[in-house]
Amino acid sequence: MSAPDPLLNVKDLLVTIGDAPVVDHMNFTIRAGETLALVGESGCGKSLTARAVMGLLPPVARRRAGTIELDGRDIAPLDEARMAAIRGDVMSMIFQEPTASLNPLMTVGRQIIEALVTHRRTDRGSATRAALAMLEEVGIADAAQRMRQYPFELSGGMCQRVMIAIALICRPRLLIADEPTTGLDVSTAARILDLLRDLGGRTGASILLITHDLGVVAHTCHRVAVMHAGQVVEVAPVRRLFAHPAHPYTRALVHSIPRTDRAIAMEPIPGAVPSLLNVAPGCRYAGRCPWVEERCRRAKPAMTEIAPEHFVACFAVEDGRAAPV
């Protein structure tokens, strides 16, 4: 039985700042109803990838190549007017800092209502009732009172729930969550992640979850794409990746997670994250890799399928010199 067609299919996405390839020929897919994690260290290009998909790249960055197919349609060439019609409707994004993303001069209720009126041309009365129901759905108590409040009157966790309500009010098919628990305490962050997982399951939305926290990934996602220095180096189902990490960078990430089930020493990842503004040819992990050989510094390894739905870009794995653990 063949796999269903992906809802989102990103192929050879190239984003540059100046001449520097900060997102270098990215490839990944998200199926309908699936949650895909995009993980990696800070500065590896995760957020730029998300903004490229949304058509919201900052002025210093440009998409130079690649396609972004949403439900079989390449949206990469669309102008701003046509992208604006898609954003908030077919796909939505939750940003890292909810207090900075919300309009401080508008009540939270009005901000939710505006999203619905803009895309669904709903009358104000119906939009108000829908906004109230959505605030209740994302777990905000006293929703009618919160509708009349401004973002500065709410906690960080409540502001994040409001952002989720705005993102989901039109029932998008794709939700991008960029570090959605940044700045939240541990218990609030856990509740936000549980909320996303629950709402994704009930609405059928596909989710691209951007994070550097593999603990979050283990409890939230179906598949993982590991990103290093602007490139995807490994893609696998969640359980497969944690049980059998193959790329040396993925192994280092997994081994850096604190464990409570058994005594195990955490291993720091050696070296420094390479600059994306002046990259060397070949594998970008070569300067930190215990398996490096001369060809790693000259050529970029291709993605190779080593198990069903498990792909790795590493010469040592491809040659069988380093089997998945």
LUMVEX-504074 format. One line per 2 residues: number of its first residue (from 1); their letters; for each residue x, z, y of N, C-alpha, C. Coordinates in Angstrom, 2 decimals. Example, Ala and Ser with C-alpha at 12.3 -4.5 7.8 and 13.67 -1.06 7.14 Angstrom:
<recs>
1 = AS = 13.19:7.80:-5.69:12.30:7.80:-4.50:13.20:7.80:-3.30; 12.85:7.08:-2.25:13.67:7.14:-1.06:12.90:7.87:0.03
</recs>
This chain:
<recs>
1 = MS = 0.85:0.00:-1.19:0.00:0.00:0.00:0.88:0.00:1.24; 0.68:-0.95:2.14:1.53:-1.06:3.32:1.13:-0.01:4.35
3 = AP = 2.14:0.38:5.17:1.89:1.37:6.23:1.03:0.75:7.31; 0.18:1.56:7.96:-0.66:1.03:9.02:0.17:0.56:10.20
5 = DP = -0.37:-0.38:10.96:0.33:-0.85:12.15:0.50:0.31:13.13; 1.66:0.37:13.82:1.88:1.48:14.75:1.01:1.35:16.00
7 = LL = 0.65:2.49:16.55:-0.02:2.49:17.84:0.98:2.14:18.94; 2.17:2.73:18.86:3.24:2.45:19.82:4.44:1.92:19.05
9 = NV = 4.97:0.80:19.53:6.13:0.18:18.90:7.13:-0.18:19.99; 8.19:0.61:20.08:9.24:0.39:21.08:10.39:-0.33:20.40
11 = KD = 10.75:-1.50:20.93:11.78:-2.33:20.30:12.87:-2.71:21.30; 14.11:-2.35:20.96:15.29:-2.73:21.74:15.16:-2.37:23.21
13 = LL = 14.62:-1.21:23.50:14.45:-0.78:24.89:15.81:-0.46:25.52; 16.11:-1.12:26.61:17.36:-0.92:27.35:17.03:-0.51:28.77
15 = VT = 17.45:0.70:29.15:17.27:1.21:30.51:18.65:1.50:31.07; 18.90:1.03:32.28:20.21:1.24:32.90:20.09:1.97:34.22
17 = IG = 21.16:2.66:34.56:21.37:3.18:35.92:22.63:2.49:36.41; 22.46:1.59:37.36:23.56:0.70:37.70:23.80:-0.21:36.51
19 = DA = 25.04:-0.22:36.02:25.35:-1.01:34.82:25.43:-0.15:33.57; 25.17:1.14:33.70:25.32:2.06:32.57:24.06:2.07:31.71
21 = PV = 24.18:1.80:30.40:23.02:1.82:29.50:22.66:3.25:29.10; 21.79:3.89:29.86:21.45:5.29:29.59:20.41:5.43:28.47
23 = VD = 19.62:4.39:28.24:18.79:4.27:27.03:19.18:2.93:26.43; 19.86:3.00:25.28:20.58:1.82:24.78:19.91:1.25:23.54
25 = HM = 19.04:0.24:23.75:18.38:-0.47:22.66:17.68:0.48:21.68; 16.76:1.25:22.25:15.96:2.21:21.48:14.92:1.51:20.63
27 = NF = 14.73:2.01:19.42:13.69:1.51:18.52:12.99:2.71:17.88; 11.67:2.78:18.02:10.90:3.79:17.29:9.43:3.39:17.32
29 = TI = 8.67:3.95:16.38:7.24:3.68:16.29:6.48:4.99:16.18; 5.22:4.95:16.59:4.31:6.09:16.40:3.01:5.54:15.83
31 = RA = 2.58:6.09:14.72:1.34:5.64:14.09:0.14:6.37:14.70; -1.02:5.85:14.45:-2.25:6.48:14.94:-2.38:7.88:14.33
33 = GE = -2.64:8.86:15.18:-2.83:10.23:14.72:-1.56:10.97:14.36; -0.41:10.38:14.60:0.87:10.97:14.20:1.53:11.66:15.40
35 = TL = 2.27:12.72:15.11:3.12:13.35:16.12:4.58:13.07:15.78; 5.25:12.36:16.68:6.67:12.04:16.51:7.47:12.86:17.50
37 = AL = 8.50:13.53:17.01:9.40:14.28:17.89:10.58:13.40:18.26; 10.96:13.44:19.54:12.18:12.82:20.01:13.09:13.95:20.45
39 = VG = 14.16:14.20:19.68:14.99:15.37:19.90:16.41:14.97:20.26; 17.10:15.91:20.90:18.49:15.68:21.29:18.87:16.62:22.41
41 = ES = 20.17:16.67:22.69:20.66:17.55:23.74:20.18:17.10:25.12; 20.19:18.01:26.06:19.83:17.68:27.44:20.74:16.57:27.95
43 = GC = 20.14:15.60:28.64:20.92:14.51:29.22:21.12:13.33:28.30; 20.48:13.33:27.11:20.71:12.22:26.18:19.79:11.03:26.45
45 = GK = 18.81:11.17:27.35:17.94:10.05:27.70:16.52:10.16:27.20; 16.13:11.33:26.71:14.78:11.50:26.16:13.70:11.29:27.22
47 = SL = 13.87:11.95:28.35:12.85:11.85:29.41:12.80:10.45:30.01; 13.94:9.80:30.14:13.95:8.43:30.65:13.22:7.48:29.69
49 = TA = 13.37:7.75:28.39:12.64:6.95:27.40:11.14:7.10:27.61; 10.68:8.34:27.78:9.26:8.60:28.00:8.77:7.94:29.28
51 = RA = 9.55:8.04:30.33:9.14:7.46:31.61:9.12:5.93:31.55; 10.01:5.36:30.74:9.99:3.91:30.56:8.71:3.48:29.87
53 = VM = 8.28:4.22:28.86:7.03:3.91:28.16:5.85:4.00:29.12; 5.86:5.00:30.01:4.76:5.20:30.95:4.85:4.28:32.17
55 = GL = 5.96:3.56:32.32:6.14:2.74:33.52:6.40:3.58:34.76; 7.09:4.71:34.57:7.34:5.66:35.67:8.83:5.95:35.83
57 = LP = 9.66:4.95:35.64:11.10:5.16:35.81:11.42:5.50:37.27; 12.40:6.39:37.50:12.82:6.67:38.87:13.46:5.43:39.49
59 = PV = 13.55:5.37:40.82:14.08:4.17:41.49:15.49:3.77:41.07; 16.30:4.74:40.64:17.69:4.42:40.28:17.79:3.76:38.91
61 = AR = 16.72:3.83:38.11:16.77:3.30:36.75:15.93:2.03:36.63; 16.36:1.13:35.74:15.64:-0.12:35.53:15.57:-0.45:34.04
63 = RR = 14.42:-0.95:33.63:14.30:-1.48:32.27:14.87:-2.89:32.27; 15.90:-3.11:31.48:16.59:-4.41:31.46:16.15:-5.29:30.30
65 = AG = 15.68:-4.67:29.23:15.31:-5.46:28.04:14.40:-4.62:27.17; 13.82:-5.28:26.18:13.01:-4.59:25.19:11.52:-4.74:25.42
67 = TI = 10.76:-4.44:24.39:9.30:-4.48:24.45:8.73:-3.10:24.17; 7.57:-2.83:24.76:6.84:-1.58:24.55:5.42:-1.97:24.19
69 = EL = 5.16:-2.05:22.90:3.86:-2.52:22.43:2.92:-1.34:22.22; 1.83:-1.34:22.94:0.79:-0.32:22.79:-0.42:-0.98:22.16
71 = DG = -0.70:-0.60:20.92:-1.80:-1.19:20.15:-1.64:-2.71:20.07; -0.40:-3.16:19.86:-0.11:-4.58:19.68:0.09:-5.37:20.94
73 = RD = -0.05:-4.75:22.11:0.10:-5.45:23.39:1.35:-4.96:24.11; 2.21:-5.88:24.51:3.43:-5.52:25.23:3.08:-5.15:26.66
75 = IA = 3.23:-3.86:26.99:2.89:-3.39:28.33:4.09:-3.35:29.27; 5.28:-3.63:28.74:6.49:-3.56:29.57:6.44:-4.48:30.79
77 = PL = 5.92:-5.72:30.66:5.94:-6.61:31.84:4.80:-6.37:32.84; 3.88:-5.45:32.56:2.71:-5.29:33.43:3.10:-4.78:34.80
79 = DE = 2.37:-5.23:35.82:2.64:-4.75:37.17:2.04:-3.35:37.33; 2.31:-2.73:38.48:1.90:-1.34:38.69:0.39:-1.16:38.65
81 = AR = -0.36:-2.09:39.18:-1.82:-1.97:39.19:-2.38:-1.93:37.77; -1.86:-2.79:36.90:-2.36:-2.80:35.53:-1.85:-1.60:34.73
83 = MA = -0.63:-1.13:35.03:-0.14:0.08:34.37:-0.94:1.30:34.82; -1.31:1.35:36.09:-2.08:2.49:36.59:-3.43:2.58:35.90
85 = AI = -3.97:1.45:35.50:-5.25:1.45:34.79:-5.10:1.99:33.37; -3.90:1.88:32.81:-3.65:2.36:31.45:-3.27:3.84:31.46
87 = RG = -2.42:4.23:32.43:-1.98:5.62:32.52:-3.16:6.54:32.80; -3.25:7.60:32.05:-4.35:8.54:32.21:-5.59:8.16:31.44
89 = DV = -5.62:6.92:30.96:-6.77:6.44:30.21:-6.40:6.22:28.74; -5.60:5.18:28.49:-5.18:4.89:27.11:-4.00:5.78:26.71
91 = MS = -3.13:6.08:27.66:-2.01:6.99:27.39:-1.81:7.92:28.57; -1.39:9.13:28.28:-1.18:10.14:29.31:0.11:10.88:29.04
93 = MI = 0.59:11.59:30.06:1.85:12.31:29.92:1.73:13.71:30.51; 2.30:14.67:29.78:2.43:16.04:30.26:3.89:16.22:30.65
95 = FQ = 4.13:16.59:31.90:5.50:16.69:32.42:6.08:18.08:32.21; 7.40:18.19:32.41:8.11:19.43:32.15:7.64:20.59:33.02
97 = EP = 7.44:20.35:34.29:7.12:21.42:35.23:5.70:21.26:35.73; 4.73:21.96:35.15:3.34:21.78:35.55:3.07:22.17:37.00
99 = TA = 3.75:23.21:37.48:3.50:23.64:38.86:3.99:22.60:39.87; 5.01:21.82:39.47:5.50:20.76:40.36:4.69:19.48:40.21
101 = SL = 4.01:19.30:39.08:3.27:18.07:38.83:1.85:18.12:39.39; 1.29:19.32:39.50:-0.06:19.45:40.04:-0.03:19.38:41.56
103 = NP = -1.09:18.85:42.15:-1.20:18.75:43.61:-1.56:20.12:44.18; -0.68:20.71:45.01:-0.95:22.06:45.51:-2.11:22.12:46.50
105 = LM = -2.55:20.97:47.01:-3.59:20.94:48.03:-4.98:20.66:47.46; -5.06:20.50:46.14:-6.35:20.23:45.49:-6.65:21.31:44.46
107 = TV = -7.89:21.69:44.34:-8.27:22.62:43.29:-8.03:21.97:41.94; -7.85:22.80:40.93:-7.57:22.24:39.61:-8.78:21.46:39.09
109 = GR = -9.96:21.93:39.42:-11.16:21.21:38.99:-11.22:19.82:39.55; -10.91:19.69:40.83:-10.95:18.38:41.47:-9.93:17.44:40.85
111 = QI = -8.76:17.98:40.47:-7.72:17.13:39.89:-8.15:16.58:38.52; -8.86:17.40:37.76:-9.36:16.91:36.47:-10.47:15.89:36.69
113 = IE = -11.36:16.20:37.63:-12.49:15.30:37.92:-12.00:13.94:38.40; -10.98:13.93:39.26:-10.47:12.67:39.80:-9.96:11.76:38.70
115 = AL = -9.30:12.35:37.69:-8.79:11.53:36.58:-9.94:10.86:35.84; -11.02:11.58:35.66:-12.16:11.02:34.93:-12.91:9.99:35.76
117 = VT = -13.12:10.28:37.03:-13.84:9.35:37.90:-13.05:8.05:38.07; -11.72:8.16:38.17:-10.88:6.98:38.38:-10.97:6.01:37.21
119 = HR = -10.91:6.54:36.00:-10.82:5.67:34.82:-12.16:5.40:34.16; -13.11:6.28:34.31:-14.38:6.11:33.61:-15.54:5.80:34.54
121 = RT = -15.28:5.83:35.85:-16.32:5.57:36.86:-17.56:6.44:36.59; -17.32:7.68:36.24:-18.38:8.63:35.97:-18.87:9.24:37.27
123 = DR = -20.13:9.55:37.34:-20.63:10.22:38.55:-20.08:11.64:38.61; -20.07:12.20:39.82:-19.43:13.49:40.06:-20.05:14.61:39.22
125 = GS = -21.35:14.60:39.09:-22.00:15.65:38.32:-21.56:15.65:36.87; -21.56:14.48:36.25:-21.13:14.38:34.86:-19.65:14.70:34.71
127 = AT = -18.84:14.26:35.70:-17.41:14.52:35.65:-17.12:16.02:35.78; -17.89:16.70:36.61:-17.71:18.14:36.79:-18.02:18.89:35.50
129 = RA = -19.10:18.49:34.85:-19.45:19.15:33.58:-18.40:18.87:32.51; -17.88:17.64:32.49:-16.84:17.29:31.51:-15.55:18.06:31.78
131 = AL = -15.20:18.22:33.06:-13.99:18.95:33.43:-14.10:20.42:33.02; -15.28:21.00:33.25:-15.51:22.39:32.86:-15.38:22.55:31.35
133 = AM = -15.97:21.62:30.60:-15.89:21.68:29.15:-14.45:21.51:28.67; -13.67:20.65:29.35:-12.29:20.43:28.95:-11.43:21.67:29.21
135 = LE = -11.66:22.35:30.34:-10.92:23.59:30.60:-11.22:24.63:29.53; -12.44:24.69:29.10:-12.80:25.62:28.02:-12.13:25.18:26.71
137 = EV = -12.06:23.87:26.50:-11.47:23.36:25.27:-9.99:23.66:25.17; -9.29:23.68:26.32:-7.85:23.99:26.30:-7.59:25.49:26.38
139 = GI = -8.65:26.28:26.30:-8.47:27.72:26.16:-8.37:28.50:27.45; -8.90:27.99:28.55:-8.88:28.73:29.81:-10.18:29.53:29.94
141 = AD = -10.05:30.86:30.04:-11.22:31.72:30.21:-11.72:31.62:31.65; -13.00:31.95:31.85:-13.62:31.88:33.18:-13.38:30.51:33.82
143 = AA = -13.67:29.46:33.04:-13.35:28.10:33.46:-14.01:27.73:34.79; -15.24:28.17:35.00:-15.94:27.83:36.25:-15.19:28.38:37.46
145 = QR = -14.66:29.59:37.33:-13.89:30.18:38.43:-12.56:29.45:38.61; -11.89:29.13:37.51:-10.61:28.44:37.60:-10.76:27.05:38.22
147 = MR = -11.88:26.42:38.02:-12.13:25.10:38.62:-11.97:25.14:40.13; -12.30:26.28:40.72:-12.28:26.39:42.19:-10.94:26.88:42.73
149 = QY = -10.01:27.16:41.84:-8.73:27.71:42.28:-7.68:26.61:42.44; -6.61:26.98:43.17:-5.49:26.07:43.39:-4.36:26.42:42.41
151 = PF = -3.45:25.49:42.15:-2.38:25.74:41.17:-1.58:27.01:41.43; -1.32:27.34:42.71:-0.50:28.52:43.00:-1.20:29.83:42.61
153 = EL = -2.49:29.76:42.37:-3.24:30.95:41.98:-3.23:31.18:40.47; -2.64:30.27:39.73:-2.64:30.35:38.28:-1.23:30.63:37.75
155 = SG = -1.15:31.17:36.55:0.13:31.40:35.89:0.71:30.08:35.39; 1.99:30.12:34.99:2.62:28.91:34.46:1.92:28.39:33.22
157 = GM = 1.50:29.32:32.34:0.80:28.91:31.14:-0.54:28.27:31.45; -1.26:28.83:32.42:-2.55:28.24:32.82:-2.35:26.87:33.46
159 = CQ = -1.30:26.72:34.29:-1.03:25.42:34.91:-0.72:24.38:33.83; -0.02:24.79:32.77:0.27:23.84:31.70:-1.01:23.45:30.97
161 = RV = -1.92:24.38:30.79:-3.20:24.06:30.16:-4.01:23.12:31.05; -3.93:23.31:32.35:-4.61:22.39:33.27:-4.03:20.99:33.14
163 = MI = -2.68:20.90:33.05:-2.05:19.60:32.87:-2.51:18.93:31.58; -2.65:19.72:30.53:-3.14:19.18:29.26:-4.58:18.70:29.42
165 = AI = -5.39:19.46:30.15:-6.78:19.06:30.39:-6.84:17.74:31.14; -6.00:17.58:32.16:-5.96:16.32:32.92:-5.53:15.17:32.01
167 = AL = -4.53:15.44:31.17:-4.00:14.39:30.30:-5.02:13.96:29.25; -5.89:14.88:28.82:-6.80:14.59:27.71:-8.23:14.28:28.14
169 = IC = -8.54:14.40:29.42:-9.93:14.28:29.85:-10.52:12.91:29.52; -9.70:11.87:29.49:-10.20:10.54:29.14:-10.00:10.20:27.67
171 = RP = -9.61:11.21:26.88:-9.38:11.02:25.45:-8.41:9.86:25.18; -7.17:9.95:25.69:-6.20:8.86:25.47:-5.82:8.74:24.01
173 = RL = -5.36:7.58:23.64:-4.91:7.36:22.26:-3.47:7.82:22.07; -2.70:7.87:23.17:-1.30:8.31:23.09:-1.06:9.37:24.15
175 = LI = -0.48:10.50:23.72:-0.12:11.58:24.63:1.38:11.81:24.53; 2.07:11.77:25.66:3.50:12.04:25.71:3.68:13.42:26.34
177 = AD = 4.32:14.32:25.61:4.56:15.68:26.08:6.06:15.87:26.24; 6.52:15.94:27.48:7.94:16.04:27.79:8.31:17.51:28.01
179 = EP = 8.92:18.12:26.99:9.30:19.54:27.06:8.14:20.37:27.61; 6.99:20.37:26.96:5.79:20.98:27.54:5.83:22.49:27.66
181 = TT = 6.85:23.14:27.07:6.92:24.60:27.15:8.05:25.09:28.05; 8.64:24.19:28.83:9.72:24.58:29.73:9.24:25.66:30.70
183 = GL = 10.01:26.74:30.81:9.71:27.79:31.77:8.64:28.77:31.33; 8.10:28.60:30.12:7.07:29.52:29.63:7.69:30.57:28.72
185 = DV = 7.08:31.76:28.69:7.57:32.78:27.77:7.25:32.37:26.34; 7.87:33.05:25.39:7.80:32.63:24.00:6.37:32.59:23.48
187 = ST = 5.59:33.63:23.75:4.23:33.68:23.22:3.34:32.62:23.84; 3.49:32.40:25.16:2.71:31.35:25.83:3.11:29.98:25.32
189 = AA = 4.40:29.76:25.13:4.89:28.48:24.61:4.30:28.20:23.23; 4.26:29.22:22.39:3.71:29.04:21.04:2.23:28.67:21.10
191 = RI = 1.49:29.29:22.02:0.07:28.97:22.15:-0.14:27.55:22.66; 0.72:27.11:23.58:0.61:25.74:24.10:0.87:24.73:22.99
193 = LD = 1.88:24.98:22.16:2.18:24.06:21.06:1.07:24.04:20.02; 0.51:25.22:19.72:-0.63:25.26:18.79:-1.81:24.48:19.36
195 = LL = -2.00:24.59:20.67:-3.10:23.87:21.34:-2.91:22.36:21.22; -1.70:21.88:21.47:-1.43:20.45:21.37:-1.67:19.94:19.95
197 = RD = -1.20:20.70:18.98:-1.37:20.30:17.59:-2.85:20.26:17.21; -3.60:21.27:17.67:-5.02:21.34:17.36:-5.80:20.21:18.03
199 = LG = -5.52:20.00:19.33:-6.23:18.95:20.05:-5.88:17.57:19.52; -4.61:17.37:19.17:-4.21:16.09:18.59:-4.96:15.81:17.30
201 = GR = -5.10:16.86:16.48:-5.82:16.69:15.22:-7.30:16.40:15.43; -7.91:17.05:16.43:-9.35:16.89:16.63:-9.70:15.60:17.37
203 = TG = -8.83:15.15:18.26:-9.12:13.93:19.03:-8.56:12.69:18.39; -7.63:12.85:17.43:-7.00:11.69:16.79:-5.91:11.06:17.62
205 = AS = -5.50:11.72:18.69:-4.46:11.16:19.56:-3.10:11.19:18.88; -2.31:10.17:19.11:-0.91:10.18:18.71:-0.12:10.91:19.78
207 = IL = 0.93:11.63:19.36:1.71:12.44:20.30:3.19:12.11:20.16; 3.83:11.86:21.29:5.29:11.79:21.36:5.75:13.09:22.00
209 = LI = 6.36:13.96:21.21:6.81:15.27:21.69:8.31:15.22:21.94; 8.69:15.40:23.19:10.10:15.38:23.56:10.59:16.81:23.67
211 = TH = 11.64:17.13:22.93:12.12:18.51:22.92:13.58:18.54:22.47; 14.23:19.67:22.71:15.56:19.90:22.14:15.50:21.01:21.10
213 = DL = 14.30:21.51:20.84:14.10:22.67:19.98:13.61:22.23:18.60; 14.49:22.27:17.61:14.11:21.85:16.26:13.14:22.83:15.61
215 = GV = 13.13:24.08:16.06:12.14:25.02:15.56:10.74:24.59:15.91; 10.55:24.07:17.12:9.26:23.52:17.53:8.88:22.33:16.66
217 = VA = 9.85:21.47:16.41:9.61:20.26:15.62:9.11:20.60:14.23; 9.71:21.61:13.61:9.39:21.96:12.24:7.93:22.35:12.06
219 = HT = 7.32:22.92:13.10:5.96:23.42:12.99:4.92:22.51:13.62; 5.35:21.41:14.25:4.42:20.63:15.05:4.33:19.17:14.65
221 = CH = 5.40:18.58:14.12:5.51:17.12:14.05:5.47:16.59:12.61; 5.21:15.28:12.52:5.23:14.58:11.24:6.58:13.91:10.98
223 = RV = 7.13:13.27:12.00:8.42:12.59:11.87:9.29:12.95:13.06; 10.60:12.69:12.90:11.57:13.01:13.94:12.48:11.82:14.19
225 = AV = 12.72:11.53:15.47:13.75:10.58:15.88:14.83:11.38:16.62; 16.05:11.36:16.10:17.15:12.12:16.70:17.91:11.20:17.65
227 = MH = 18.06:11.66:18.88:18.68:10.85:19.92:19.99:11.49:20.36; 21.02:10.66:20.47:22.32:11.14:20.95:22.89:10.12:21.91
229 = AG = 23.19:10.57:23.12:23.86:9.72:24.12:23.16:8.38:24.32; 21.83:8.42:24.46:21.08:7.21:24.76:20.68:6.36:23.58
231 = QV = 21.02:6.79:22.36:20.74:5.99:21.17:20.06:6.85:20.10; 19.17:6.24:19.32:18.60:6.90:18.16:19.59:6.78:17.00
233 = VE = 19.94:7.92:16.39:20.93:7.91:15.30:20.30:8.23:13.95; 19.08:8.80:13.94:18.44:9.11:12.67:16.94:9.24:12.88
235 = VA = 16.16:8.74:11.93:14.70:8.87:11.94:14.27:9.24:10.53; 13.42:10.26:10.41:12.98:10.69:9.08:11.73:11.54:9.19
237 = PV = 10.96:11.64:8.11:9.88:12.64:8.07:10.46:14.03:8.28; 9.68:14.94:8.85:10.19:16.25:9.23:10.81:16.99:8.05
239 = RR = 10.07:17.12:6.95:10.60:17.88:5.82:11.86:17.25:5.26; 11.88:15.94:5.20:13.06:15.24:4.69:14.27:15.50:5.59
241 = LF = 14.06:15.47:6.91:15.18:15.64:7.83:15.78:17.04:7.73; 14.92:18.07:7.63:15.45:19.43:7.54:16.09:19.69:6.18
243 = AH = 15.56:19.08:5.13:16.13:19.29:3.80:17.38:18.46:3.56; 17.43:17.24:4.15:18.54:16.33:3.87:19.01:15.63:5.15
245 = PA = 19.49:16.38:6.16:20.03:15.72:7.35:21.23:14.87:6.96; 21.31:13.65:7.50:22.35:12.73:7.06:23.40:12.46:8.13
247 = HP = 22.97:12.16:9.35:23.94:11.87:10.41:24.70:13.15:10.78; 25.99:13.06:11.06:26.75:14.28:11.39:26.19:15.02:12.60
249 = YT = 25.61:14.29:13.55:25.02:14.96:14.71:23.76:15.72:14.30; 22.93:15.12:13.45:21.73:15.79:12.97:22.11:17.03:12.18
251 = RA = 23.12:16.92:11.33:23.58:18.08:10.56:24.00:19.20:11.50; 24.72:18.84:12.56:25.17:19.85:13.51:23.98:20.51:14.20
253 = LV = 22.96:19.72:14.56:21.77:20.29:15.18:21.07:21.25:14.23; 20.88:20.83:12.98:20.18:21.67:12.01:20.96:22.95:11.74
255 = HS = 22.28:22.86:11.66:23.09:24.03:11.36:23.23:24.97:12.56; 22.81:24.51:13.73:22.89:25.37:14.92:21.61:26.20:15.11
257 = IP = 20.62:26.02:14.21:19.36:26.76:14.31:19.54:28.15:13.70; 19.16:29.21:14.41:19.21:30.55:13.80:18.28:30.62:12.59
259 = RT = 18.73:31.27:11.51:17.95:31.39:10.29:17.58:32.85:10.05; 16.36:33.08:9.61:15.91:34.44:9.28:15.68:34.61:7.78
261 = DR = 15.64:33.48:7.04:15.35:33.58:5.62:16.58:33.94:4.79; 17.76:33.69:5.36:18.98:34.07:4.66:20.11:34.17:5.67
263 = AI = 21.15:34.92:5.26:22.29:35.09:6.16:23.09:33.80:6.20; 23.22:33.23:7.39:23.99:32.00:7.54:24.54:31.95:8.97
265 = AM = 25.79:31.61:9.08:26.42:31.58:10.39:26.02:30.30:11.14; 25.63:30.47:12.39:25.33:29.30:13.21:26.64:28.57:13.54
267 = EP = 26.58:27.25:13.55:27.77:26.44:13.82:27.58:25.70:15.14; 28.41:25.98:16.14:28.29:25.23:17.39:28.69:23.77:17.20
269 = IP = 28.09:22.89:17.98:28.45:21.48:17.92:29.74:21.28:18.69; 30.78:20.72:18.07:32.06:20.61:18.75:32.03:19.55:19.86
271 = GA = 32.98:19.68:20.79:33.13:18.67:21.83:32.06:18.75:22.89; 32.05:17.74:23.75:31.11:17.69:24.87:30.24:16.45:24.76
273 = VP = 29.05:16.52:25.36:28.16:15.37:25.38:28.82:14.25:26.19; 28.95:13.05:25.64:29.61:11.98:26.39:28.79:11.55:27.59
275 = SL = 29.47:11.16:28.65:28.78:10.68:29.84:28.11:9.34:29.55; 26.86:9.21:29.99:26.15:7.95:29.80:26.51:6.93:30.87
277 = LN = 27.26:7.34:31.87:27.62:6.43:32.96:28.92:5.68:32.68; 29.63:6.07:31.62:30.89:5.40:31.29:31.11:5.50:29.79
279 = VA = 30.32:4.75:29.03:30.35:4.87:27.57:31.38:3.93:26.96; 31.98:4.42:25.88:32.96:3.61:25.15:32.23:2.77:24.11
281 = PG = 32.84:1.69:23.64:32.21:0.89:22.56:32.18:1.69:21.27; 31.39:1.22:20.33:31.33:1.88:19.03:30.33:3.02:19.01
283 = CR = 30.48:3.88:18.02:29.59:5.03:17.85:29.88:6.06:18.93; 28.85:6.51:19.61:29.03:7.45:20.72:29.27:8.88:20.25
285 = YA = 29.16:9.11:18.95:29.47:10.43:18.41:30.90:10.50:17.87; 31.64:9.40:17.98:32.96:9.33:17.37:33.90:10.43:17.86
287 = GR = 33.82:10.78:19.13:34.72:11.79:19.68:34.45:13.20:19.19; 33.31:13.41:18.50:32.95:14.75:18.03:32.77:14.79:16.52
289 = CP = 32.96:13.67:15.85:32.56:13.52:14.44:33.67:13.90:13.47; 33.38:14.70:12.44:34.39:15.04:11.44:34.69:13.90:10.47
291 = WV = 33.84:12.86:10.46:34.03:11.75:9.52:34.57:10.49:10.22; 34.98:10.60:11.44:35.33:9.42:12.23:36.48:8.64:11.59
293 = EE = 36.39:7.33:11.67:37.48:6.44:11.29:37.61:5.38:12.37; 38.60:4.54:12.26:38.94:3.63:13.35:37.78:2.69:13.71
295 = RC = 37.08:2.17:12.72:36.02:1.21:13.04:34.86:1.87:13.81; 34.71:3.19:13.68:33.65:3.89:14.42:33.86:3.75:15.92
297 = RR = 35.11:3.62:16.34:35.42:3.52:17.77:35.28:2.09:18.29; 35.14:1.12:17.35:35.06:-0.28:17.76:33.66:-0.85:17.65
299 = AK = 32.89:-0.43:16.64:31.59:-1.04:16.35:30.50:0.01:16.25; 29.30:-0.39:16.62:28.15:0.51:16.53:27.50:0.35:15.16
301 = PA = 27.34:1.42:14.39:26.71:1.29:13.08:25.22:0.95:13.21; 24.73:0.13:12.31:23.31:-0.26:12.31:22.48:0.79:11.58
303 = MT = 21.19:0.81:11.89:20.27:1.69:11.18:20.13:1.22:9.73; 20.33:2.12:8.78:20.23:1.82:7.36:19.22:2.76:6.72
305 = EI = 18.33:2.21:5.89:17.35:3.06:5.21:17.99:3.64:3.95; 18.13:4.98:3.91:18.79:5.64:2.79:17.79:6.29:1.84
307 = AP = 16.54:6.38:2.27:15.43:6.90:1.46:14.16:6.40:2.13; 13.02:6.44:1.45:11.79:5.96:2.09:11.55:6.60:3.45
309 = EH = 11.48:5.76:4.48:11.23:6.16:5.87:12.35:7.02:6.46; 13.53:7.04:5.83:14.66:7.80:6.35:15.78:6.83:6.72
311 = FV = 16.03:6.70:8.02:16.99:5.74:8.54:18.12:6.48:9.26; 19.35:5.99:9.07:20.52:6.61:9.67:21.48:5.54:10.17
313 = AC = 22.10:5.80:11.32:23.12:4.90:11.85:24.48:5.58:11.75; 25.14:5.38:10.60:26.44:6.04:10.38:27.19:5.27:9.29
315 = FA = 28.42:4.86:9.58:29.22:4.13:8.59:29.52:5.00:7.37; 29.78:6.30:7.57:30.13:7.16:6.44:28.97:7.32:5.47
317 = VE = 27.76:7.44:6.02:26.56:7.54:5.16:26.31:6.21:4.48; 26.46:5.12:5.25:26.24:3.77:4.70:27.17:3.50:3.54
319 = DG = 28.43:3.97:3.64:29.43:3.73:2.60:29.32:4.72:1.44; 28.49:5.74:1.59:28.38:6.74:0.54:29.44:7.81:0.59
321 = RA = 30.25:7.85:1.66:31.30:8.86:1.77:30.73:10.22:2.19; 29.54:10.21:2.80:28.92:11.44:3.25:27.45:11.39:2.90
323 = AP = 27.09:11.97:1.78:25.70:11.94:1.32:24.90:12.98:2.10; 23.59:12.73:2.26:22.74:13.73:2.91:22.81:15.05:2.16
325 = V = 22.85:16.17:2.90:22.94:17.48:2.27:21.60:17.89:1.72
</recs>
